């Protein structure tokens, strides 16, 4: 009996040991000393004035942060997670803006650098029956420059009778890539939108700038964009811009509704702050898709949108019947 118990005990130790080793090698949460907390607060106050989109609404928040720094809860050190909870609560409650995030800033040395993760994305294209082009964008298009790949893909389909662009499985994207996707379907120099910042920065106009070899699309090729409820941000810029320039028909679910643009600012050695810094306004609607999303012209389930778009593309005269 004793021998059996000993064997069971040793087996339990063997089962537990990997877990203990894994926990010991996990990334430890940093401890923020009082001085670093002061840096975080002071740099955040500066960012709220200089970078935050709605800087005029932050007077009470800045006063609260300064109070906590001098005579409140931020006069001592904290573990990162505990401080993050208190800090974000002040920002969100004071602005009613849930876009703030205090993130841990990973420390890199010359000898120990984590490789940047490769983006998992794809631009797939296909020529369907009746000379209908189909492009499917999958994954994230944030870091890598895919302009040449996009131009090459569109170039192979420039003689189609209709084009379907599928955004249903698209992930994150940069505004630069979104502008590249929109430009071929508008006349060169068309004002696509105005990017507004806070009062510290002048607005920026976004103009269509298509590659010369893609000029065949603008105003000549019917375009259908497939959307889902998960399409957001720059992809919504694509849908909203082309829809309101009468350059595309939107098919599927209404999109998520996120037009504010985010940036991340280092605020200390261990922390960085993510906040909204810009928004886009369409020149024709003088509005954007924030909160409402982009309304689909043809309201169908996302999984049925390709079939619907194919019907529209194959029979332009059938559009009114399907509305």
N, C-alpha and C positions, 0 to 999 in steps of 0.2 A: 504493500500500500504506500509506504514511504517512497519507494522507487518510482512508482507511478506518479505521485504528486510532484516529485522532483522533475520528472520529464515534462509534465504539464507546465510547471513553473518556468523551465528553460525555454519551452516553445513560446510562452507568453512574452518573455523577454525579447526573443528574436523577432516577434511580430511588432512589438512596441518600438524597438530600437530605431528602425528607419524613420518613424514619425518624429522621434526626438531629435535625430540628426537634421532632418529637414527643417524643423522649427528653429534649431540653433543657427542654421545658415540663412534663414530668411532675412530680408532687408529690414534692419532695425528702424523704428520710428525715431526721427531726430528730436532732440530736446532743444527748445528755443529759449535761450537765455533772455533776461530782461532787456539787454541792449539790442538784441536782434528783433525782439517784439517792437521796440521803439522804431527801428528802421522800417519794419513792415507797415506800421501805422503811418509814419511820416511819408513814406513813398506812396502809400495808398491814397492819402489825402491829396498829394500832388497829382496822382493819376486821375482822381475824380475831377479835378479842376482842368487838367490839360488834355485828357484822353477820353473820358467817359462821355458817351453820346448825350446824356441828359444832365450835364454838369450843373445846370441851374436848379436842379431839384435836390442837391446834396448838402446844402448848408447845415441842416440838422444832423445829418450823418457825420459830417466832418467835425462838428462840435462835440458829438457823442464820442467819437474816436479820440479826440484830444482829451476829453474829460477822463475816459478810461485809462489813458496813458499817464496822466498826471496824478489822479487821485482815485482811480477806479480799479477794475479787475486786472488791467494790463500792467500793473506795477511789479510783476513778478514773472518768473519763467513758467513755461508750460510745455507739455508734450504736444507734438504737432497736431494730432487729431483733436485733442481737447481744445486747443487754441482755435483751430479751424472752425469748429462748431460755434464757438462764441463769436468769432470774428464775422463769419458769413451771416449769422443771425442778425447782427447789427446792420450790415449792408442791405440785406434783403428786407428786413422790417422797416428800415428807414427810407427805402426807395420803392418798395413793392416790386422789385425787379429780381427775379430768380436766376438771372443770367450770371451772377457773380460766382466765381469759384476760386478758392485758395488752394493751390496745388503744391505738392512737394516738388522741389527743384532738385533733380538728381545731380550729384557732384561727379565731375569727370576729371581724370588726371591724364597726363600725357601717356602714361603707361597703361591705363585702364579706361578704355573708351568703349561704351556699348555701341555696337554697329546699329545704324538706323535701320529699322525694319523695312523690308521691301514692300512696296504697295502691291496689293493683290487686285489688279484691275484688268479689264479687257475691253477692246473695241472690236466687236464682231459685226460682220456685214454679210449680206446675202442678197442675191437677185432672185426675187420670187416670180411666180408666174405673172403674165400680163405686164411685164416690165415694171414691177413694183420693187423699189429698193427698201431694204430693211437694215437698220443699224441698232445694235443692242449694246448699251453701256453698262458694265458691271464693275462693282467695287469702288475703290477710292481714287480720286484724281486730284490730289492735293500737292504732293511733293514733286513728282517727276514731270518733266516737260513732255507732253504727248501731242504738241501742236502738229508736228510733222506726220505723226501716225493718223491724227484726225483728218488732216488735209488729204493724205493719201487715200484714206477710206472714202471720204466724200468724193474725191476725184474719180474713183472707179464707178461711182453711181450718178455722175452728173447728167447722164442722158436718160435717166429713168422717167417714167410718166407720173410717178408719185413716190413719195419717200415717207417711211414710217421710222420714227426715232423712239426707241423703247428705253424709258428711264426707270422702269419699275424696280430694277435690281441695282440701281446706282446708289452708291454710298455717299461719302463726303466728297466735296469738290472745292477747288479754288475758284474765285471769281474770274481769274484770268482764263481758266479753261472754259468756263461758262460763256464768257464773251467770245471766245474763239468758235464755240459751237453755234452761237446765235448769228454772228456776223455774215456768213454766206447767204442767209435768207433775207437780208435787208440790203437796200442800196448803200453803197459806200458812203460814209459820212453821216448816216442816219443816227440821230440821237437816241440811244437805247435806254438811257436812264441817267439820273443825277445822283451821285453819292454825296450825302450830307454828313457832316461831322458836328462837333460842338462848336461854339463860337470862336474857339482858338484856331480853327482851320477853315479854309475856303472850300466850298463844294467842288467836286470834280465831275466833269461830264464824260460819259462813256459813249464813244462813237463806234459805229460798225466799221470794221477794217478787215474785210475778207481777203483771203489770198486770191490773186488774179485768176488762177485756174478754176476758182469756184464761182465765178460770176454768173454761170448759167443757172444757178438756183434761184436767185432773187427775183420774186414776182412771177416766176415761170413754172415752178414745180410745186404742186400741192403737197403740203407737209402735214403729217399727223403725229402727234406726240402722245405716247402712252404713259399714264401716270398712276400712282397709287397713293394711299394715305401716308406712306412713309417717305415720299419724295419731299425734300426740304432744301432750304437755303439757296445756294447758287443754281441748283437744278430748277427751283421755282422761278428764279430769274429768267431762265431759258423759256419756260412755259408761259409765264406772265408776259414777257416782252413780245414774243412772237404772236401770242393770242391777241394782244391789244394793238399790234401793228397789222392785224389781219393777215399774218404770214404763216399761221399754223392753226390747226384744229386740235383741241385737247380732248382725248378720249380716255375714260377710266374713272377713278375716284378723285375727289377733290384732294389737293395736296395738304401738307402739314400746317403751313402758315408760319414760316420763320424768315423774316426779311432783314433782321438786324445782323450786323456783321461783328464777329468777335475777334479780339486779339489778346495775347498773353504777354504780360509785362513782368520782368523780374523785380521783386520788391525786397529781397534779402538773399543771403547765401543759400538758404534752404527753402525759400518760398517764391512762388510766382502767382500773379493775380490775373484771372481771365475776366474780361468785361466787354460789354457792347460799346463799340466806338464809332459805328457808322450805320446808315440805312440808305436804301435806294428808293427813289421816287421815279415813277414812269412819266415821261413827258406828256402823254395823252391823257392819262387818268389823274395825274397829280396825286397818286396814291401808290400803295404797294400791297403785298399779300400778307402782311403781318397779322397773325391771329386768324384770319379768314381762310387762308390758303388760296390756291388758284382753282377757280371753279371750272370743272370739265364742261366742254360744250356738249359732250355726249356722256351722260351719267350711266356708266355700267360698272360692274365689278371689275377690279383690276385684272383678274384672270380671264375675263371675257373681252378685254379691250383690244387685243390684237385681232380677234375675229371681226369685231365691229369696224376697226380701222380698215381692214382688208375689204370689207363690203363697201365702205365709203370710197376707198381708193379705186376699186374696180368699176364703180358706177357713180360718177360724180352727180349724175341726175337723181340718184336715190337719196341724196343728203336730206332734202326736205321731208321725205317720207319717213326717215329715221328719227327726226327731231320729235 
